[in-house]
Amino acid sequence: MKFQDLNLRDGLVRRLAQRGIERPTPIQEKALPPALSGRDVLGVARTGTGKTLAFALPIAERIPPSTRPGRAPRALVLAPTRELALQVARELDWLAEGLKVVAVYGGTGYQAQARALKVGADVVVATPGRARDYLKRGVLDLGEVEVAVLDEADEMLSMGFEEEVEALLGATPRARQTLLFSATLPPWARRLARRHLQDPAVADVSKHEDVAYREEVYRVPARARVGVLSDLIHAKAPERAIVFVRTKVEAARVAEALDARGHAARAVHGDLGQRDRERVLGAFRAGRTRVLVATDVAARGLDVPEVDLVVHYQLPERAEAYQHRSGRTGRAGRGGTVALLAEGGERHRVRRLEAAVGRRFARAELPSPEAARHARLRSLLERARSQPEAGKAAWREAAQAWIAAGDAESLAGLLALLLEDRPLTATAASPRPSARR
């Protein structure tokens, strides 16, 4: 199937082709025909498989542009995080030519978004908390919504937004079309679908999706976890890696420990302000930061393409969290690696995860001490070659003197100083389990 087979308007097909998008992904192929016909749709597919286009195209096809001042939105998209809301708004901006798209989210000024809504919008893409606030204040009118979308519904509800979602959907006409998309379908997401979708077409490709990433389990001693993680990242040499941890205290400590071991690592957690968060993510996308250490809460909705390695620093508590974390790599058909660090007594937890996702993970060997040393040296040499010329020039005379003197002893001492593992404190290896996200 190609997009022109779906009887889309010529302008939509042309804009897709300009981006090199000609054939729908499996979730798009199953969800688009009923969605374009006006039916409610329950779509289930893992992160990074094209769910955004599966609801953006029906909105762009159904909602005609308008210039009426103060108009209420005719499409509402709810997303769990501001990052995802902004990502969806950008997709709709380039796809739905002529439609006024307004993004509504917290963590930023109230007045600018309120003014944009009062001027008039065709599509509102919103996080539930800020949207409900505007609804209560009479700034957001949902009485003309024709299409309502719940994006990443399982994440939205697991973050505690059920009450807000119910209130927002309750303010829309019952005759609307509702599209619900999710990576997993836990009981609370099923209940929401039963309450708000009318005879939905089910587009569930989750059980038939071949993951594009390799899953590897590494058995690690508890108190050497950061050292093992460092060696693994050196050995895998990813362009970008995300390490998932449980708490914000742990995120900061692990990032600091990795940075001390020669990795360009930064933490993303709930204590970061929006400006600092955007600065860290911008550096990660640009490649200046190569390792992101994140809590599940902080990582939700991240728009970060081309992540080569995802590491579960500790095993996640739920299969849903595992799938959301792991889905950060292998996106859009790219390859990638998912590594799970498990202590000896956690074999049963690994087996439960395997049973929940329906796959067996490869049991992998940690790099040998010799391989780890070579990997650390290779990483150091890559960093050394990338140093600015002015910095290298300042030390070139000393380097040439070492070479002329054949001073291997000093060079070996320097490499040992730079590359040998630093001792790890007990608190860095084992953060307090009660620390909050």
C-alpha positions in Angstrom: 0.0 0.0 0.0 1.1 3.6 -0.7 -0.4 6.8 0.7 -2.0 7.7 -2.7 -4.1 4.5 -2.3 -5.8 6.1 0.7 -7.7 8.7 -1.3 -5.9 11.5 0.5 -6.0 15.1 -0.8 -3.2 15.7 -3.4 -1.6 18.3 -1.2 -1.1 15.8 1.7 0.4 13.1 -0.5 2.7 15.7 -2.0 3.9 16.9 1.4 4.5 13.4 2.5 6.5 12.7 -0.7 8.6 15.8 -0.1 9.8 14.2 3.1 10.4 10.9 1.4 7.4 9.2 3.1 5.6 7.0 0.5 4.5 3.9 2.3 2.6 3.6 5.6 4.1 1.8 8.5 2.1 -1.2 9.9 0.2 0.9 12.5 -0.6 3.5 9.8 -1.7 0.8 7.4 -4.2 -0.6 9.9 -5.3 2.6 11.6 -5.7 5.0 8.6 -8.5 3.4 6.6 -11.0 3.4 9.5 -9.8 6.7 10.9 -10.1 8.4 7.5 -13.6 7.0 7.2 -14.6 8.7 10.4 -14.6 5.7 12.8 -13.1 5.7 16.3 -9.8 3.9 16.4 -7.9 2.1 19.2 -4.3 1.9 18.0 -1.6 -0.1 19.8 2.0 0.0 18.6 5.4 0.6 20.3 7.1 4.0 20.4 8.7 5.2 17.2 6.5 3.3 14.7 4.6 6.2 13.2 1.6 6.7 15.5 1.7 10.5 15.0 1.0 10.4 11.3 -1.8 7.8 12.0 -3.8 10.5 13.7 -2.3 13.7 12.1 -3.4 12.6 8.6 -7.1 12.2 9.6 -7.1 15.6 11.2 -5.4 17.2 8.2 -7.9 15.5 5.8 -11.0 16.2 7.8 -10.6 19.7 9.2 -10.7 22.6 6.7 -8.8 25.8 7.3 -10.6 28.8 8.7 -9.9 32.4 9.3 -12.8 33.1 11.6 -11.5 35.2 14.6 -11.8 33.7 18.0 -12.8 30.3 16.6 -12.8 27.3 18.9 -10.6 24.3 18.0 -12.2 21.5 15.9 -9.4 19.0 16.8 -7.9 18.3 20.2 -4.7 16.2 20.8 -3.8 15.3 24.3 -0.2 14.2 25.0 1.5 13.3 28.3 4.4 15.8 28.2 5.3 19.2 26.8 8.1 17.7 24.6 5.6 15.3 23.0 3.0 18.0 22.6 5.5 20.3 20.8 6.7 17.4 18.6 3.1 16.6 17.6 2.4 20.3 17.0 5.4 20.5 14.7 4.2 17.5 12.7 0.8 19.0 12.2 2.3 22.4 11.2 4.1 21.0 8.2 1.5 18.4 7.3 -1.8 20.3 7.8 -1.1 23.4 5.6 -3.4 26.3 6.4 -4.5 25.0 9.8 -3.7 27.1 12.9 -2.1 24.7 15.4 -1.6 26.0 19.0 0.5 24.0 21.5 -0.7 24.3 25.2 1.6 23.0 27.9 2.8 23.8 31.4 6.2 25.0 32.6 6.0 28.2 30.7 4.2 31.5 30.6 0.4 31.5 30.9 -0.6 34.6 28.9 1.0 33.9 25.5 -0.8 30.6 25.1 -4.1 32.1 26.4 -3.8 34.9 23.8 -3.2 32.4 21.0 -6.3 30.5 22.0 -8.4 33.7 22.2 -7.3 34.7 18.7 -8.5 31.4 17.4 -7.2 27.9 16.6 -8.1 25.0 14.4 -6.1 22.4 16.3 -5.0 22.4 19.9 -2.2 20.1 21.0 -2.1 20.0 24.8 -0.9 18.4 28.0 -3.9 17.6 30.2 -3.0 19.7 33.2 -2.6 23.1 31.4 -5.6 22.3 29.1 -7.9 21.7 32.0 -6.7 24.9 33.6 -7.6 26.9 30.5 -10.9 25.0 30.3 -11.8 26.0 33.9 -10.9 29.6 33.2 -13.1 29.7 30.1 -10.1 30.3 27.8 -10.3 26.9 26.0 -13.7 26.1 24.4 -14.0 22.4 23.4 -17.6 22.6 22.3 -16.8 22.4 18.6 -14.2 19.5 18.7 -14.8 17.0 15.8 -11.7 14.9 16.4 -10.2 14.1 19.8 -6.9 12.2 20.1 -5.3 10.6 23.1 -1.6 10.1 22.3 0.5 7.7 24.4 -2.6 7.1 26.5 -0.9 4.6 28.8 1.8 7.1 29.7 -0.8 9.8 30.3 -2.8 7.7 32.7 0.3 6.3 34.5 1.3 9.9 35.2 -1.9 10.5 37.0 -3.9 12.5 34.4 -7.0 10.4 34.3 -9.2 13.0 36.0 -8.0 15.7 33.6 -8.5 13.5 30.6 -12.0 12.7 31.7 -12.9 16.4 32.3 -11.5 17.4 28.9 -13.3 14.7 26.9 -16.4 15.4 28.9 -16.3 19.0 27.5 -16.3 17.8 23.9 -19.4 16.8 21.8 -20.3 13.1 22.1 -20.6 13.0 18.3 -16.9 13.5 17.9 -14.4 11.0 16.4 -12.0 9.7 19.1 -8.6 8.2 18.2 -6.6 6.5 21.1 -3.0 5.5 20.5 -0.8 3.7 23.0 2.4 1.6 23.2 0.8 -0.8 25.7 -2.8 -1.4 26.8 -2.8 -1.8 30.6 -6.3 -2.2 32.4 -6.7 1.6 33.0 -6.2 2.4 29.3 -8.7 -0.3 28.4 -11.3 1.2 30.8 -10.7 4.7 29.2 -11.2 3.2 25.8 -14.5 1.5 26.8 -15.8 4.7 28.2 -15.0 7.1 25.4 -14.7 5.1 22.1 -17.8 4.1 20.1 -17.4 0.8 18.3 -13.7 1.4 17.6 -11.7 -0.3 14.9 -8.8 -2.0 16.7 -5.4 -1.5 15.1 -3.1 -3.6 17.3 0.3 -4.4 15.7 2.2 -4.7 18.9 2.2 -8.5 18.9 3.4 -8.8 15.3 6.1 -6.1 15.5 9.7 -7.2 15.0 11.8 -5.0 17.3 14.7 -3.5 15.5 16.9 -3.7 18.6 19.0 -6.5 20.1 18.2 -7.2 23.8 21.1 -8.3 26.0 21.2 -9.2 29.7 24.5 -8.6 31.6 25.0 -10.1 35.0 26.6 -7.4 37.2 27.9 -7.3 40.8 25.9 -4.7 42.8 28.7 -2.5 44.0 30.5 -2.4 40.6 27.5 -1.3 38.6 28.8 2.1 37.5 32.2 0.7 36.5 30.4 -2.1 34.5 28.2 0.5 32.9 31.2 2.7 31.9 33.0 -0.3 30.4 29.9 -1.3 28.5 29.4 2.2 27.0 33.1 2.3 26.0 32.9 -1.1 24.4 29.6 -0.4 22.5 30.9 3.1 21.5 27.4 4.5 20.7 26.9 7.9 19.1 24.0 8.4 21.6 23.0 6.4 24.7 20.2 6.7 27.2 20.7 5.2 30.7 17.5 4.7 32.7 17.6 4.9 36.5 14.9 5.0 39.1 15.5 8.3 40.9 16.7 11.8 40.3 19.4 11.4 43.0 20.7 8.4 41.1 20.5 10.2 37.7 22.7 13.0 39.0 25.2 10.6 40.6 25.5 8.2 37.7 25.9 11.0 35.2 28.7 12.5 37.4 30.4 9.2 37.7 30.2 8.5 34.0 31.5 12.0 33.2 34.5 11.4 35.5 35.2 8.2 33.5 35.5 10.0 30.2 31.9 10.0 28.9 30.2 13.2 28.0 27.2 12.4 30.2 24.4 14.6 31.6 21.4 13.9 33.8 17.7 14.7 33.1 15.4 14.5 36.1 12.5 16.3 37.8 14.6 19.0 39.5 15.8 20.5 36.2 14.0 23.6 35.1 12.6 23.8 31.6 15.5 26.0 30.3 18.2 23.6 31.7 16.3 20.6 30.4 16.1 22.0 26.9 19.8 22.9 27.1 20.8 19.3 28.1 18.5 17.8 25.4 19.8 20.2 22.8 23.4 19.1 23.6 22.4 15.5 23.4 20.7 15.9 20.0 23.7 17.8 18.7 26.1 15.1 19.9 28.0 17.3 22.4 26.5 15.1 25.1 26.6 11.4 24.2 25.1 9.8 27.3 21.8 10.9 28.8 21.0 9.5 32.3 17.3 9.8 32.9 14.4 8.8 35.1 11.3 7.4 33.5 9.3 10.5 34.4 11.9 12.9 32.9 12.3 10.8 29.7 8.6 10.6 28.8 7.9 12.2 25.5 11.6 12.9 24.6 11.9 13.6 20.9 15.5 12.2 20.4 16.2 10.4 17.2 19.0 7.9 16.5 19.7 6.5 19.9 22.0 3.6 19.5 22.0 2.2 23.0 19.5 2.0 25.8 20.6 0.7 29.2 18.3 -0.4 32.0 20.6 0.5 34.9 18.2 -1.4 37.1 15.4 -3.6 35.9 12.1 -1.7 35.5 9.2 -2.7 37.8 6.7 -3.0 34.9 6.8 -4.4 31.4 5.1 -1.2 30.2 8.1 0.8 31.5 10.5 -1.6 29.9 8.8 -1.2 26.5 8.7 2.6 26.7 12.4 2.7 27.7 13.5 0.3 25.1 11.5 1.9 22.4 13.9 4.9 22.5 16.3 2.9 20.3 15.6 1.0 17.1 13.1 3.7 16.0 11.8 3.9 12.5 13.5 0.6 11.6 17.0 1.6 12.7 19.0 -0.9 14.6 20.0 -0.5 18.2 20.9 -2.3 21.4 19.0 -2.6 24.7 21.2 -3.7 27.7 19.8 -4.9 31.0 22.0 -4.9 34.0 20.9 -7.6 36.4 22.3 -8.9 39.7 22.6 -12.7 40.2 19.4 -12.9 42.3 17.3 -11.1 39.6 17.0 -14.0 37.2 13.3 -14.5 38.0 12.6 -10.8 37.2 14.3 -11.1 33.8 12.2 -14.2 33.0 9.0 -12.3 34.0 10.0 -9.4 31.6 10.7 -11.9 28.8 7.3 -13.6 29.4 5.5 -10.2 29.4 7.0 -9.0 26.1 7.1 -12.4 24.4 10.8 -12.5 23.6 13.9 -14.1 25.0 16.8 -11.8 25.7 20.4 -12.8 24.8 22.7 -13.5 27.7 25.8 -11.5 27.1 29.3 -11.5 28.6 30.7 -8.3 30.0 33.9 -7.0 28.3 37.0 -8.7 29.7 39.4 -6.5 31.6 41.7 -6.4 28.6 38.8 -5.5 26.2 37.6 -2.9 28.6 41.1 -1.3 28.7 41.3 -1.2 24.9 37.8 0.3 24.7 38.7 3.0 27.3 41.9 3.7 25.3 40.1 3.9 22.0 37.5 6.3 23.6 40.3 8.5 25.0 42.1 8.7 21.6 38.9 9.7 19.9 38.4 12.5 22.4 42.1 13.5 22.1 41.9 13.8 18.3 38.8 16.0 18.6 40.5 18.6 20.8 40.9 22.1 19.3 44.1 22.7 17.5 45.1 25.5 19.8 44.9 23.2 22.8 47.0 20.5 21.1 49.6 23.1 19.9 50.2 24.1 23.6 51.3 20.5 24.4 52.9 19.4 21.2 56.4 20.4 22.3 56.1 18.2 25.5 54.7 15.3 23.4 57.6 15.5 21.0 60.1 15.6 23.9 58.6 12.4 25.3 58.8 10.7 22.0 62.4 11.8 21.5 63.4 10.6 24.9 61.5 7.3 24.5 59.8 8.0 27.8 57.3 5.2 27.8 57.2 5.2 31.7 55.7 8.7 31.9 53.2 7.9 29.1 52.1 4.7 30.8 51.6 6.7 34.0 49.6 9.3 32.2 47.3 6.7 30.7 46.8 5.0 34.0 45.9 8.3 35.6 43.3 9.0 32.8 41.9 5.5 32.3 42.0 3.5 35.5 38.7 3.2 37.2 38.2 5.6 40.1 37.0 4.2 43.4 33.3 4.5 43.8 31.6 5.5 47.0 28.9 3.3 48.4 26.3 6.1 47.9 27.1 6.4 44.2 26.8 2.7 43.7 23.7 2.2 45.7 21.6 5.4 46.0 18.9 5.5 48.7 15.9 3.6 47.5 13.5 6.1 49.1 14.9 9.0 46.9 12.1 10.7 45.0 11.9 11.1 41.3 
